[in-house]
Amino acid sequence: MNRYPIPRRAVLLAGAAASAALAVPRASASAATAGATLQQPYASYWFPDSLPSGTPQPGVVWRSLKEWDPRTDPDVPFNTSAVPLAPRFAPPPPNSTAHTGQARISALAAFDHTSGNPAQGSPTADYYALTQWAYLDELVFWGGSSGEGLILAPNAPVIDAAHRNGVPVLGTVFLPPVAYGGDLRWTRDLVRRDASGAFPLADQMALVCATYGFDGWFVNAETDGGDAALASDMRDFVARLRSRGLRVTWYDAMTDTGQVNWQNQLDAANQDFFTAADSIFLNFDWDRAGLASSAHVAERLGRERYAVRAGVDVESNGWDTQVDWQAVVPTTGPAVLSYGFYRPEWTWTSLPQDQRSPAAFHDRDDRFWSGQRLDPTAPGGTSGWRPPASAVGDRSTVTGLPFATSFNTGHGLGWYENGTRLSDAPWNHLGLQDRLPARRWVVRTTAARPAVGFDFATAWRGGSSLLVSGALGAASTVELYSVRLPVSKDTVVDLVHRSDAQSGGVAVELAVALADPAAGAPYPFRYLPVGTLRAGGQGWTSTTLRLGRVLGAGHTVHALDVRLTGQGGAVRWRLGSLAVHDAAAGAPSRPGTPQITAALRGIDGTAALRLAWGRSAGPVRHYEVHQALPGGGRRFLGGTCQLATYLPELRREAGEPATRIEVRAVSELFDASAPASTQFTW
């Protein structure tokens, strides 16, 4: 690819000790030295069939996809996604240069190295917690290496978060250059036909997608030395994947000769692979003429020009990357074609280690997607960077009731429920991420803009809240959600909000729009009073607005925002929860009884556990796992959309003989069921 997935072979060898640490839970490290192990479940990765010679590095397991059977794989329950791909719509863009129905964006993002992607989150907030789903058309779970495995399936948290926001997720097939350990036998293994002429591994890859619940594959064949017959088999292999209902993106590397020759455009040498796939991701050394020609070739082949994506490598320089944006998405006229980011997690990895707080990451990530001003209504800046908000319209999946958010980004420095901190441990799990505001951050005001962002110092639920801070010299409307929500006579909106101790007073209104504006114009709002919070701060306040009674039944809400008016002094106002619903459905039923399927005790009063339970009847957003504490109270241990989770560090309390572990099902409105429980005996 002229750019290679992590880790490169040299990095893998140099980092063997780190890889080993990933394979053993910290709680069991001392026991592991005596020969005991409890493997944390990770995202699945394989070689097509034959394995490398020698011995894998510590923490790496070599597997053959040809031999894989989901019925005997103990990690399947941890890796199976639970959220279907949501439909979405495109509201009018907030500026005049962004368009809907034209250029689309894909992203090739590595959340960890190939053998180190935890299947169920991990006990750190230092994680690429991607939230900018509104601009993405496709996410590729990037990875693969000759020392670990060449076929990487995405983990369940990433699939669930992406699907909740309407974004398809692809696994990666990476056949590396010979210089990086590639071997042409692996390419031949992948596309080998059986006696009937079919492709057994294409069917295995379809089985992986069906088992884990993701959408298809990004195929990157960069091992040189093939011939035209191998290229023909590869083309037919890609067509077979697509015929199984999978989404397939082809990377511009192998040509119809079987040799690797990056074309940097769509042309006669790679068009057969493009027609076999859904889309093509062009190598990075394209030019303006080549992209214009690619658009015409796609249309001549009867395909949409926006199925061609120009690669933009941001791994090293992020928003300082030099890009000829006029060649892809000119500021006037229609987009030429689509584009794709290679390694946008630069916003995370480029942060100095001592500055990698969740809030710092989101500030940088919002700048990458929204622009230097953090204002999608005016997303330009002083540099040459054209953020996605300037070219591509955002999209939303908020199209039905109930809808609720606690502004949980999928990682945090602690865990809160109803404003109470139930864990002091950092965590990440993107499956717990809420649908979040897309337009970071549109603020309509005639005075100076306040700062808006996710904050991790306190929360109503999850790990974060929405914080608005600064002087409010005039009423300020903060845009939150573009929606399509029907209003009945019973529809209500619940808000939970607070002001910090150092805040001035603030009057809060809910801003509701019943129609769309023209592109670039503000929504036509009606403002409904929520209440006034006095200066000096107060605790979380819950307010219910009877939207159906105020607006009348039969309307459709198009936008849900808030308007803040200062009452003297700078404000620090937090929104902890926003929910829209008709009659509350109540809590889900109790889950099935949890079972400890594997355990490993440490010598330090901790244990690592694998836990599984039965599905709760009816709709469930996710499950939460708590430790019952002696004398009352609970400690949050983790959450997941799956029916199994891995607990890396259960801590024994006060010499108790056994610890009760409780599992609750949680609804879309965050109502929790009665607990199902089991005990772990020390």
C-alpha positions, -999 to 999 in steps of 0.1 A, spaced: 0 0 0 31 22 2 18 24 38 15 -6 60 -7 -17 88 6 -19 124 26 -36 135 52 -39 108 73 -71 112 102 -52 128 78 -35 152 63 -69 161 97 -83 169 108 -53 189 76 -53 208 74 -90 217 73 -82 254 45 -58 250 25 -83 230 30 -109 257 16 -84 283 -15 -79 262 -22 -117 262 -23 -121 300 -47 -102 322 -30 -80 348 -50 -97 376 -35 -130 368 1 -121 360 16 -137 391 -4 -169 386 6 -170 350 42 -173 359 34 -206 375 20 -218 342 -17 -208 345 -33 -187 318 -67 -172 311 -67 -158 276 -85 -125 272 -108 -127 242 -95 -107 212 -108 -98 177 -103 -128 155 -74 -130 129 -62 -157 106 -40 -168 78 -59 -181 48 -47 -217 52 -10 -225 56 8 -209 85 43 -193 86 73 -214 95 87 -211 129 70 -201 162 47 -171 167 58 -143 190 44 -143 226 8 -132 227 2 -142 190 -18 -172 180 -16 -185 144 -48 -198 130 -60 -211 97 -93 -196 84 -99 -228 63 -100 -248 96 -121 -223 116 -154 -235 129 -175 -210 149 -191 -239 168 -158 -248 185 -144 -212 189 -148 -202 225 -144 -165 217 -174 -163 194 -198 -151 221 -174 -122 228 -170 -112 192 -206 -114 179 -221 -79 174 -256 -72 186 -266 -40 169 -281 -42 133 -271 -16 107 -294 14 113 -310 33 84 -301 70 83 -311 102 66 -292 134 55 -305 167 69 -296 199 51 -259 207 57 -250 235 80 -229 253 54 -231 260 17 -201 240 6 -210 206 20 -232 183 -2 -253 152 3 -255 124 -22 -221 131 -36 -186 124 -22 -186 98 6 -158 91 31 -143 58 42 -117 54 69 -91 28 74 -85 29 112 -63 7 134 -77 5 170 -48 -17 181 -23 -41 165 -37 -72 148 -33 -96 177 -42 -70 204 -78 -58 197 -98 -67 229 -131 -82 221 -149 -65 250 -131 -32 257 -103 -28 282 -95 -11 315 -80 21 300 -95 54 287 -65 58 263 -83 45 233 -93 56 198 -129 63 207 -142 73 173 -174 93 175 -176 111 141 -198 85 124 -221 111 108 -195 118 80 -185 82 74 -198 59 47 -177 30 57 -152 20 84 -124 -5 77 -111 -23 108 -75 -20 97 -48 -45 104 -30 -76 93 7 -86 93 28 -115 82 38 -123 118 3 -124 133 -24 -130 106 -36 -116 73 -73 -116 77 -87 -95 106 -123 -94 117 -136 -63 135 -143 -65 172 -179 -63 185 -177 -29 202 -166 -12 170 -193 -30 150 -220 -21 175 -210 16 177 -208 19 139 -240 1 132 -259 22 158 -249 52 136 -256 36 103 -220 29 92 -211 -4 76 -179 -21 90 -154 -41 69 -127 -65 80 -93 -65 64 -76 -89 41 -39 -78 39 -15 -97 16 17 -79 24 46 -70 1 75 -95 1 96 -69 19 72 -71 48 70 -109 50 45 -115 22 44 -149 6 25 -155 -27 14 -189 -13 -10 -170 10 -26 -153 -20 -29 -186 -37 -44 -202 -6 -70 -174 -4 -83 -178 -40 -78 -216 -44 -108 -232 -60 -123 -266 -51 -131 -294 -75 -164 -276 -85 -146 -243 -92 -160 -226 -61 -140 -206 -36 -141 -223 -1 -124 -194 16 -148 -169 2 -176 -189 17 -156 -191 50 -153 -153 50 -190 -150 44 -195 -173 74 -173 -150 95 -194 -120 85 -227 -138 93 -213 -151 126 -199 -118 139 -225 -95 123 -203 -72 102 -207 -61 66 -179 -72 43 -142 -70 35 -115 -46 24 -92 -66 1 -56 -54 -2 -34 -78 -24 1 -64 -24 22 -95 -26 40 -93 -60 49 -121 -83 16 -133 -96 4 -138 -131 -27 -132 -152 -43 -165 -141 -39 -155 -104 -54 -121 -111 -84 -138 -128 -89 -160 -98 -87 -130 -75 -113 -111 -95 -136 -141 -94 -129 -145 -57 -140 -109 -50 -171 -114 -71 -179 -144 -51 -177 -124 -18 -200 -98 -33 -224 -125 -45 -228 -137 -9 -243 -103 0 -211 -88 14 -198 -53 8 -163 -54 -8 -138 -26 -13 -108 -33 -35 -75 -16 -29 -55 -4 -60 -25 -27 -59 -27 -60 -79 -34 -54 -116 -49 -77 -143 -14 -91 -149 -12 -104 -114 17 -80 -106 15 -53 -80 15 -19 -97 -3 9 -79 -22 28 -106 -33 57 -85 -64 59 -107 -91 37 -121 -80 24 -155 -79 -7 -177 -53 -24 -154 -76 -25 -124 -111 -19 -136 -120 -56 -136 -115 -57 -98 -136 -26 -94 -165 -41 -114 -163 -72 -92 -163 -52 -60 -185 -24 -47 -159 3 -46 -122 9 -51 -97 27 -28 -71 44 -49 -35 45 -39 -23 79 -25 -1 92 -53 -30 103 -75 -32 136 -95 -60 158 -107 -61 144 -142 -61 108 -130 -90 114 -107 -110 131 -134 -103 102 -157 -113 77 -130 -147 94 -126 -153 90 -164 -141 54 -164 -164 45 -136 -194 60 -154 -184 43 -187 -185 10 -168 -220 18 -156 -210 25 -121 -214 56 -99 -183 78 -98 -186 81 -61 -177 44 -58 -142 55 -65 -123 67 -35 -91 87 -35 -68 77 -7 -56 104 17 -28 93 40 -31 112 73 -11 87 95 19 110 99 7 146 96 -31 146 102 -46 180 93 -12 192 82 -12 167 53 -9 184 19 -39 174 -2 -51 187 -36 -87 190 -23 -98 207 -55 -91 175 -74 -115 156 -52 -141 179 -36 -138 213 -53 -153 243 -35 -176 250 -64 -194 225 -85 -200 188 -77 -175 165 -61 -153 146 -86 -154 114 -66 -152 101 -30 -122 98 -7 -108 77 21 -86 85 51 -58 61 59 -53 61 97 -74 90 110 -66 78 145 -36 101 141 -57 124 163 -51 99 191 -17 84 184 0 118 178 -9 131 213 21 130 237 16 101 261 14 125 291 -14 145 274 -36 116 263 -67 125 282 -101 117 267 -111 154 265 -79 163 248 -84 135 222 -120 146 214 -109 182 210 -84 171 184 -107 147 167 -135 173 165 -110 197 149 -100 170 123 -136 165 112 -151 199 118 -122 223 112 -99 246 131 -128 268 143 -148 238 157 -178 253 138 -193 233 109 -212 264 98 -178 279 89 -154 250 87 -125 267 70 -92 277 87 -59 292 81 -43 260 69 -50 241 37 -69 214 55 -105 208 42 -123 190 71 -151 166 61 -177 190 75 -168 214 47 -175 189 19 -198 161 31 -232 165 47 -237 148 80 -263 120 85 -284 108 114 -301 76 126 -324 93 151 -356 84 133 -378 68 159 -389 66 196 -376 61 221 -344 80 217 -320 87 246 -285 98 251 -262 105 281 -234 118 259 -213 88 266 -184 86 242 -175 50 249 -146 56 272 -141 74 305 -121 79 337 -149 64 358 -185 52 355 -216 70 367 -252 59 371 -279 85 380 -251 109 389 -234 85 413 -199 73 406 -199 35 407 -163 30 396 -131 49 397 -114 27 371 -107 40 335 -124 20 308 -133 18 271 -160 -1 253 -174 15 221 -205 -7 223 -217 15 252 -212 47 232 -244 68 227 -255 84 195 -238 118 198 -242 153 184 -229 154 148 -222 191 143 -192 198 166 -200 225 175 -226 247 159 -235 276 183 -259 303 172 -252 335 191 -247 372 184 -219 374 210 -187 354 216 -192 317 213 -189 296 245 -167 265 245 -186 232 239 -173 197 243 -174 163 260 -162 164 296 -151 135 318 -149 151 353 -185 140 360 -215 125 343 -251 115 348 -246 81 332 -216 65 316 -183 83 315 -190 118 301 -213 147 299 -218 177 276 -201 208 290 -208 244 278 -185 269 294 -177 306 290 -194 340 291 -228 341 275 -230 377 262 -262 368 244 -286 339 242 -267 309 226 -283 280 208 -262 249 208 -271 225 180 -273 189 191 -294 165 170 -309 165 136 -338 140 139 -370 127 124 -391 120 155 -429 117 154 -449 136 180 -480 120 196 -501 134 224 -481 114 249 -446 124 237 -423 139 263 -387 151 265 -367 144 296 -336 165 304 -311 160 332 -287 190 336 -267 209 362 -243 238 367 -209 236 384 -201 254 416 -181 282 398 -209 288 373 -231 319 370 -268 315 367 -282 302 334 -317 300 319 -322 268 298 -347 263 270 -353 233 247 -350 244 210 -374 223 188 -376 226 150 -406 212 131 -391 218 96 -358 218 79 -340 250 69 -322 258 37 -286 245 35 -264 267 57 -293 284 74 -304 279 111 -333 257 120 -366 275 126 -369 269 163 -396 271 189 -382 275 224 -397 257 254 -386 268 289 -367 241 309 -358 262 340 -332 285 355 -302 272 375 -290 297 401 -254 309 404 -230 288 425 -242 255 410 -266 229 421 -268 191 417 -283 173 388 -319 185 380 -344 165 360 -371 182 340 -399 167 318 -414 187 290 -447 174 276 -439 179 240 -472 164 227 -493 187 247 -473 218 237 -470 211 200 -499 189 194 -499 154 179 -491 148 143 -459 169 140 -424 156 132 -395 170 151 -365 178 128 -340 192 154 -335 190 191 -311 217 206 -307 238 237 -307 276 242 -288 291 271 -291 326 284 -266 338 311 -279 354 343 -246 371 351 -211 357 352 -195 330 331 -213 296 331 -203 260 334 -234 241 324 -237 204 318 -262 183 300 -262 148 314 -291 132 296 -317 139 269 -345 115 261 -376 116 239 -403 90 243 -440 82 245 -454 61 273 -424 45 291 -421 8 284 -404 1 317 -373 -19 324 -364 -51 305 -369 -85 321 -341 -101 342 -313 -117 321 -307 -154 324 -285 -166 353 -249 -157 348 -223 -185 345 -186 -181 352 -171 -200 322 -135 -196 332 -116 -180 361 -80 -174 372 -71 -162 407 -42 -140 413 -22 -140 446 -31 -103 452 -68 -107 460 -80 -104 424 -93 -127 397 -99 -126 360 -132 -141 348 -151 -150 317 -188 -145 323 -219 -154 302 -256 -152 307 -290 -157 290 -307 -131 269 -333 -108 284 -367 -110 268 -377 -79 247 -355 -51 234 -322 -45 253 -297 -17 245 -269 -34 265 -261 -53 297 -242 -40 328 -222 -60 352 -217 -50 389 -200 -63 420 -222 -63 451 -202 -47 479 -203 -58 516 -227 -37 535 -246 -25 503 -236 -6 473 -223 -17 439 -192 -14 419 -194 -12 381 -173 -39 365 -182 -35 328 -209 -34 302 -215 -49 268 -241 -55 241 -231 -91 240 -242 -121 262 -206 -126 275 -179 -104 289 -144 -106 302 -136 -91 336 -98 -86 339 -98 -76 376 -124 -87 401 -112 -74 435 -119 -92 467 -134 -70 494 -125 -73 532 -117 -110 530 -152 -120 519 -155 -157 512 -174 -151 480 -183 -121 457 -217 -117 442 -217 -106 406 -249 -90 391 -260 -86 355 -287 -62 345 -304 -56 311 -306 -19 302 -333 -4 279 -330 24 253 -341 48 280 -315 34 304 -340 17 326 -323 -13 343 -338 -47 350 -337 -66 382 -303 -83 386 -295 -118 377 -266 -129 399 -239 -155 405 -212 -159 431 -174 -163 427 -159 -182 456 -124 -171 466 
